Amino acid sequence: MRIFILVLIVINILLSAYWLILGDIHYDVDVSRDFLVMNDIVKNLHFTLLGPRSGAIPGVFHGPLWFYVNLPAFLIGGGNPLVIGWFWFLLSAVFLLIVYWVSKKLFGPEVALLSVLLFSVNSIINPSIGLKNFYNPYGAVFLFPLLFWMLHRYLNTSAVKYLIICLFLLGLIIQFQMAFGIPLFVTITLYLGYFLFQRKKLSHLLSYFILLIPLSTFIIFDLKHNFLQLNAFIQFFHENNQSINLLNIFVSRAKALLFDFFDLFSPGKNLVTVSFAICFLILFMVVLRKSTNPLKKIYWLFGYLFLSFWIISLIYPGSVGNYFWPFLPLSIIIFCSFYKFIKREIFIAVFIILYMVNLYAGILAILEFKTDLNQRGPHSWAFNSYVAQKIYEDAKGDFGYFNYSPDRFAYQQRYAMIYAGKNFPNITSLSSVKQPLTYLLEVDPPVDRPELSSINWRISDVGIDRSPDQVFSFDFIKVEKYLLNSEEVKIQPNPYLLDSVFLR
């Protein structure tokens, strides 16, 4: 049976890497932004103290650690996204070992194997752990099981080394995902304050100084910029505290609880998701009553961290479903631990149904993967690279180009053009600069937003008010080729056109 489970795990890992094996990665705005930042670090030695911008609070940024974790792979591969994709594959394999190690320490080898099996099949479809693309929040997903284990060990042994490691991991989690790390910091600090006061070990609070290491980038940046992020953080809550209706938020979050958090256990927000969510809640209470005292501490700690995080998140009025991602691996471990306390037949039946639902969704996604590059959609690296390659092949000489997308950032096309240029060392291409040969890469607007067309951008920002000499169509991208005369070249484009990683 163990060999059979191991075979299934290997199959799941290979299925989750399907895009990568076929020479592609999921290449969305966040991923392309990271590539642009790393390219800037390597090319211009702009070592940054800022990570990606926070989607929740204007003016607040995550830490830059995710960039530096990926930087060695970026350097080794010469900026090739596929090399970085294989690095993600390696990270995922290591993470499966972490899941196995933590679950084995908590509940034994049988639960560990089941946890890795369920986690690996979920990874085929779930973007938060799939091998298709990674960005900064996944560092928090990777580290949270280790933090939980260290916190559990400290609470049971009072050995300060476990507390120091736990807090250091907490600082790294804040680097990767502030929206998860900061509420977790609050809830752990509250618990530790009570715990240490009860045991008269307040001197252990000195362990918090270890946080200065992982949080140093935030501290240095704010000291250099008049506490820019701290002020943005304070201003956000000052402006929003008048409009927060805790009752409405509570009702909304209670409804979303079954659909957001328990999306962990199935690939979609559907009846199956709700059924398994209710099943999880019922079984959790049953198991809590049946378990022995040492295991009760594990369940209580998990329940405390999750519910405290949920309550603290009520002060933020926006959507928080994605911020629960780091609970995913530990939740799967907790679910698989039910194997030890309920009838084996019942658990195995539920587990198989859950496994098959995730496997079906994963295989369905794989079958939808298009072999034709021109049909893979906007989030395919291979497609965006293909478009850029065609432009260089058509140019055969030096040229200028401009990128447009409805969000005005065009990160995906920008990096694809930069990387494609490495394959044509004899051609000089200048971004956002007019040349006698100039290309405009224009991403089509959404069907329901025709006002986001590139026409106004081309006329007012680029300064070209005529039809192109040639047009190339690539699914949702249109490439316009212009052979400009000297007078047209002299018409300067808008100097404030976005040509870098803006508001990253």
C-alpha positions in Angstrom: 0.0 0.0 0.0 2.8 2.4 0.8 4.5 1.7 -2.6 1.1 2.3 -4.3 0.7 5.6 -2.5 4.2 6.7 -3.5 3.5 5.8 -7.1 0.4 8.0 -7.0 2.3 10.8 -5.5 4.9 10.7 -8.3 2.2 10.6 -10.9 0.5 13.7 -9.2 3.8 15.6 -9.2 4.3 14.9 -12.9 0.8 15.9 -13.7 1.1 19.1 -11.8 4.3 19.9 -13.8 2.5 19.3 -17.1 2.9 22.9 -18.4 6.6 22.8 -17.5 7.3 19.5 -19.1 5.8 20.9 -22.4 8.0 23.9 -22.2 5.7 26.5 -20.7 4.8 28.1 -17.3 1.8 30.0 -16.2 3.0 33.6 -16.8 0.6 36.1 -15.3 1.1 39.7 -14.2 2.7 38.8 -10.9 5.2 36.4 -12.3 6.2 38.7 -15.2 6.6 41.6 -12.7 9.0 39.4 -10.6 11.1 38.7 -13.7 11.3 42.4 -14.6 12.4 43.2 -11.1 15.1 40.5 -11.1 16.3 41.6 -14.5 16.6 45.1 -13.1 18.6 43.8 -10.1 21.0 41.8 -12.4 21.3 44.4 -15.2 21.5 47.6 -13.2 22.5 46.3 -9.7 19.3 47.9 -8.3 19.2 45.8 -5.1 15.7 46.6 -3.8 14.4 46.8 -0.2 10.8 46.5 -1.5 8.9 43.5 -2.7 5.6 43.5 -4.6 3.0 46.0 -3.6 0.3 45.0 -1.2 -3.0 44.6 -3.0 -4.9 45.6 0.1 -3.2 48.7 1.4 -2.0 51.5 -0.9 1.6 52.5 -0.3 2.5 49.3 1.5 4.8 46.6 0.0 5.7 43.1 0.9 9.4 42.3 1.6 11.8 41.6 -1.3 12.8 38.1 -0.1 10.9 36.3 -2.9 13.0 38.1 -5.5 16.3 37.0 -3.8 15.1 33.4 -3.3 14.6 33.2 -7.1 17.6 35.2 -8.1 20.1 32.3 -8.2 17.9 30.4 -10.6 17.4 33.6 -12.6 21.2 34.0 -12.9 21.9 30.4 -13.7 19.3 30.4 -16.4 20.2 33.8 -17.8 16.6 35.0 -17.1 15.0 32.0 -18.8 11.5 31.5 -17.2 11.6 27.8 -17.9 14.8 27.4 -15.8 13.1 29.3 -13.0 10.1 27.0 -13.5 12.3 23.9 -12.8 13.6 25.7 -9.7 9.9 26.0 -8.6 9.6 22.3 -9.3 12.5 21.7 -6.9 11.0 23.9 -4.3 7.7 22.0 -4.6 9.5 18.6 -4.1 11.2 20.0 -1.0 7.9 21.3 0.2 6.3 17.8 -0.1 9.2 16.6 2.1 8.4 19.3 4.6 4.7 18.3 4.6 5.7 14.7 5.2 8.2 15.6 8.0 5.8 17.9 9.9 2.8 15.5 9.6 4.9 12.6 10.7 6.2 14.5 13.7 2.6 15.4 14.6 0.6 12.3 13.8 2.9 9.5 12.5 4.0 8.0 9.1 0.5 6.8 8.0 -1.0 10.3 8.3 2.2 11.7 6.7 1.8 9.6 3.5 -1.9 10.4 3.3 -1.2 14.1 3.7 1.4 14.2 0.9 -0.9 12.2 -1.3 -3.8 14.5 -0.9 -1.6 17.6 -1.1 0.0 16.4 -4.3 -3.3 15.6 -6.1 -4.7 19.0 -5.0 -1.6 20.7 -6.5 -2.6 19.6 -10.1 -5.4 22.2 -10.2 -4.9 24.5 -7.2 -2.8 27.5 -8.3 -1.6 28.1 -4.7 0.5 25.0 -4.7 0.7 23.9 -8.3 4.0 23.8 -10.2 2.7 26.1 -12.9 3.6 29.4 -11.3 4.8 30.7 -8.0 5.0 34.2 -6.5 5.6 35.8 -3.1 2.6 34.5 -1.1 3.7 30.9 -1.6 6.8 31.5 0.6 4.3 31.8 3.4 2.5 28.6 2.3 5.8 26.7 2.4 6.9 28.0 5.8 3.7 27.9 7.9 3.8 24.1 8.6 7.3 24.5 10.0 6.3 27.5 12.1 3.4 25.5 13.5 5.6 22.6 14.4 8.2 24.9 16.2 5.4 26.7 18.1 3.9 23.4 19.1 7.3 22.2 20.3 8.0 25.3 22.3 4.6 25.2 24.0 5.2 21.6 25.1 8.9 21.9 26.1 9.5 25.6 26.9 12.8 25.3 25.1 13.7 28.8 23.9 15.4 27.6 20.8 12.1 26.5 19.3 10.6 30.0 20.1 13.5 31.7 18.4 13.1 29.5 15.3 9.4 30.0 15.3 9.7 33.8 15.4 12.4 33.9 12.8 10.1 31.9 10.5 7.3 34.3 11.3 9.5 37.2 10.2 10.1 35.4 6.9 6.4 34.8 6.4 5.8 38.6 6.9 8.4 39.1 4.2 6.5 36.9 1.8 2.9 37.8 2.7 2.1 40.6 5.1 -1.6 40.0 5.0 -1.0 36.6 6.5 2.1 37.3 8.6 1.0 40.4 10.5 -2.3 38.9 11.8 -0.4 35.8 12.6 2.1 37.9 14.5 -0.7 39.4 16.6 -2.4 36.1 17.4 0.8 34.3 18.3 2.0 37.3 20.4 -1.3 37.4 22.4 -1.0 33.6 23.1 2.6 33.8 24.0 2.0 36.7 26.3 -0.5 34.8 28.3 1.5 31.6 28.2 4.8 33.2 29.4 3.0 35.2 32.1 1.4 32.0 33.5 4.7 30.2 33.6 6.7 33.2 34.8 9.0 33.1 31.8 8.6 36.6 30.5 12.4 36.7 29.8 11.6 34.5 26.8 10.1 37.6 25.2 13.6 38.7 24.4 13.4 36.1 21.6 11.4 38.7 19.7 14.7 40.5 18.8 15.3 37.8 16.2 12.6 39.5 14.2 15.0 42.3 13.5 16.8 40.1 11.0 13.9 39.2 8.6 12.2 42.5 9.1 15.4 44.6 8.5 14.4 45.5 4.9 11.1 47.1 6.2 13.0 49.0 9.0 15.8 50.2 6.7 13.4 51.4 4.0 11.2 53.3 6.4 14.1 54.9 8.1 15.4 56.1 4.7 12.0 57.3 3.5 10.5 59.0 6.6 8.4 56.0 7.6 6.6 55.9 4.3 5.0 52.5 4.7 4.2 52.9 8.3 2.4 56.1 7.6 0.5 54.5 4.7 -0.5 51.7 7.0 -1.8 54.1 9.7 -3.6 56.3 7.2 -5.4 53.3 5.6 -6.9 52.2 8.9 -7.6 55.8 10.0 -9.6 56.5 6.8 -11.4 53.2 6.9 -12.3 52.8 10.6 -15.3 55.1 10.2 -16.8 53.0 7.4 -16.2 49.6 8.8 -19.4 47.7 9.7 -18.2 44.7 11.7 -21.6 43.0 11.7 -21.8 43.1 7.9 -18.2 41.9 7.6 -18.9 39.1 10.1 -21.9 37.9 8.2 -20.1 38.1 4.8 -17.0 36.3 6.2 -19.1 33.6 7.8 -20.8 32.9 4.4 -17.4 32.9 2.7 -15.8 30.6 5.3 -17.2 27.5 3.7 -16.3 28.7 0.2 -13.0 30.4 0.6 -11.1 28.5 3.3 -12.4 25.1 2.4 -11.7 25.6 -1.2 -8.5 23.9 0.0 -10.2 20.5 -0.3 -11.8 20.8 -3.7 -11.1 22.6 -6.9 -14.2 24.7 -7.1 -16.8 26.7 -5.1 -19.6 24.2 -5.5 -21.8 21.7 -3.6 -18.8 19.4 -3.2 -16.8 22.1 -1.5 -19.6 22.9 1.0 -20.2 19.2 1.7 -16.6 18.6 2.6 -16.4 21.8 4.6 -19.3 20.8 6.8 -17.8 17.3 7.0 -14.5 18.8 8.1 -16.1 20.9 10.8 -18.1 18.0 12.2 -15.2 15.6 12.2 -12.9 18.1 13.8 -15.2 18.4 16.8 -15.6 14.6 17.0 -11.9 14.0 16.8 -11.2 16.8 19.3 -13.3 14.9 21.8 -11.8 11.5 21.0 -8.1 12.4 20.9 -5.6 11.9 23.6 -4.3 14.9 25.5 -1.1 15.4 23.5 -3.0 15.4 20.2 -5.7 17.7 21.7 -3.0 20.3 22.1 -2.3 20.1 18.3 -6.0 20.5 17.4 -6.6 23.3 19.9 -3.5 25.2 18.6 -4.7 24.8 15.0 -8.2 25.9 15.9 -6.9 28.9 17.9 -4.6 30.1 15.1 -7.3 29.8 12.4 -10.1 31.3 14.4 -8.0 34.1 15.8 -6.7 34.9 12.3 -10.3 34.9 11.0 -11.4 37.3 13.8 -8.5 39.7 13.4 -9.1 39.8 9.6 -12.5 41.3 10.3 -10.9 44.8 10.7 -10.1 44.6 6.9 -13.3 45.2 4.9 -12.1 43.7 1.6 -11.9 40.1 0.5 -9.5 37.9 2.4 -10.1 34.5 0.9 -6.6 34.4 -0.7 -5.0 35.3 2.6 -5.9 31.9 4.0 -3.8 30.1 1.5 -1.0 29.4 4.0 -3.4 27.4 6.1 -3.8 24.9 3.2 -1.0 22.4 4.0 -1.7 22.3 7.8 -5.4 21.9 7.1 -4.8 18.9 4.9 -2.6 17.4 7.6 -5.3 17.9 10.2 -7.9 16.4 7.8 -5.7 13.3 7.2 -5.2 12.9 10.9 -8.9 12.0 11.3 -7.8 8.6 9.9 -6.6 7.7 13.4 -9.9 8.5 15.2 -12.9 7.6 13.0 -13.9 4.4 11.4 -11.4 3.5 8.7 -14.1 2.6 6.2 -15.7 6.0 6.5 -12.5 7.9 6.3 -11.2 6.0 3.3 -14.5 6.5 1.5 -14.4 10.3 2.1 -10.7 10.4 1.2 -11.2 8.5 -2.1 -14.1 10.8 -3.1 -12.1 13.9 -2.3 -9.0 12.5 -4.1 -11.0 11.6 -7.2 -12.7 15.1 -7.3 -9.3 16.8 -7.3 -7.9 14.3 -9.8 -10.8 14.8 -12.2 -10.4 18.6 -12.1 -6.7 18.3 -12.6 -7.0 16.0 -15.6 -9.7 18.2 -17.0 -7.4 21.2 -16.8 -4.6 19.3 -18.5 -6.9 18.2 -21.4 -7.8 21.8 -21.9 -4.2 22.7 -22.4 -3.7 23.7 -26.0 -0.9 22.3 -28.1 -1.2 25.3 -30.5 0.8 28.2 -29.0 -1.6 30.7 -30.5 -4.5 29.3 -28.4 -2.9 29.2 -24.9 -4.1 32.5 -23.8 -2.5 35.6 -22.1 -0.9 33.7 -19.2 1.3 31.4 -21.3 5.0 32.2 -21.3 5.5 30.2 -24.5 2.8 32.3 -26.3 4.2 35.7 -25.2 7.7 34.5 -26.0 6.5 33.4 -29.4 5.1 36.8 -30.2 8.3 38.6 -29.2 10.4 36.2 -31.2 8.3 36.8 -34.3 8.9 40.6 -34.0 12.7 40.2 -33.8 12.6 37.8 -36.8 10.6 40.2 -38.8 12.7 43.3 -37.9 16.1 41.8 -39.0 17.6 45.1 -37.8 17.4 47.8 -35.1 13.9 48.9 -34.1 11.9 50.7 -31.4 8.8 49.3 -29.8 6.0 50.3 -27.4 3.8 48.0 -25.2 0.2 48.5 -24.4 -2.3 46.6 -22.3 -5.6 47.7 -20.8 -4.0 47.9 -17.3 -1.2 50.1 -18.9 1.5 47.9 -17.3 2.0 45.3 -20.0 4.5 43.4 -17.7 4.1 40.1 -19.6 4.9 41.6 -23.0 7.7 43.8 -21.6 9.7 40.9 -20.2 9.1 38.7 -23.2 10.6 41.4 -25.5 13.6 41.8 -23.1 14.3 38.1 -23.0 13.8 37.6 -26.8 16.4 40.2 -27.4 19.0 38.0 -25.9 18.6 35.6 -28.8 19.4 38.4 -31.3 22.6 40.0 -30.1 23.1 41.9 -33.4 19.8 43.7 -33.1 19.3 46.7 -30.8 15.7 47.2 -29.7 14.7 50.3 -27.7 11.6 50.2 -25.5 9.3 53.3 -25.7 11.6 54.9 -28.3 10.6 55.8 -31.9 12.9 54.5 -34.6 12.4 54.4 -38.4 11.2 50.8 -37.8 8.8 50.8 -34.9 6.4 48.2 -33.5 3.4 48.6 -31.3 2.4 45.6 -29.2 -1.2 46.0 -28.2 -3.2 43.7 -26.0 -6.9 43.6 -26.9 -9.3 45.1 -24.3 -12.0 43.0 -22.6 -15.0 42.5 -24.7 -17.2 44.5 -22.3 -14.7 47.4 -22.1 -14.2 48.7 -25.6 -13.2 52.1 -24.2 -9.9 50.5 -23.1 -8.8 50.2 -26.8 -5.2 51.2 -27.6 -6.3 53.8 -30.2 -6.2 56.8 -27.9 -2.9 55.6 -26.4 -1.3 55.2 -29.9 -2.4 58.8 -31.0 -1.9 60.8 -27.8 0.9 58.9 -26.0 3.0 57.3 -28.8 2.3 60.1 -31.3 1.3 58.0 -34.3 -1.9 59.1 -36.0 -2.1 56.9 -39.1 -2.7 53.3 -40.1 0.1 50.8 -39.7 2.2 49.6 -42.7 1.6 46.0 -41.6 -0.4 44.2 -38.9 0.3 40.8 -37.3 -2.4 39.2 -35.3 -1.7 36.7 -32.5 -4.9 35.7 -30.8 -5.5 38.5 -28.2 -2.3 40.5 -29.2 -2.1 42.8 -32.2 1.4 43.9 -33.4 1.4 47.0 -35.6 4.5 47.7 -37.8 5.3 51.2 -38.8 8.0 52.5 -41.2 8.3 56.0 -40.0 9.8 58.9 -41.9 12.1 61.5 -40.2 9.2 63.9 -39.4 7.2 61.1 -37.7 10.2 60.0 -35.7 10.7 63.6 -34.5 7.2 63.6 -32.8 8.2 62.7 -29.3 6.1 60.2 -27.4 4.7 60.9 -23.9 7.9 61.0 -21.7 5.8 59.6 -18.8 4.9 56.3 -20.6 5.3 53.4 -18.3 8.5 51.6 -19.2 9.5 49.9 -15.9 8.0 48.0 -13.1 5.6 50.6 -11.8 3.8 50.2 -8.5 5.1 46.7 -8.2 
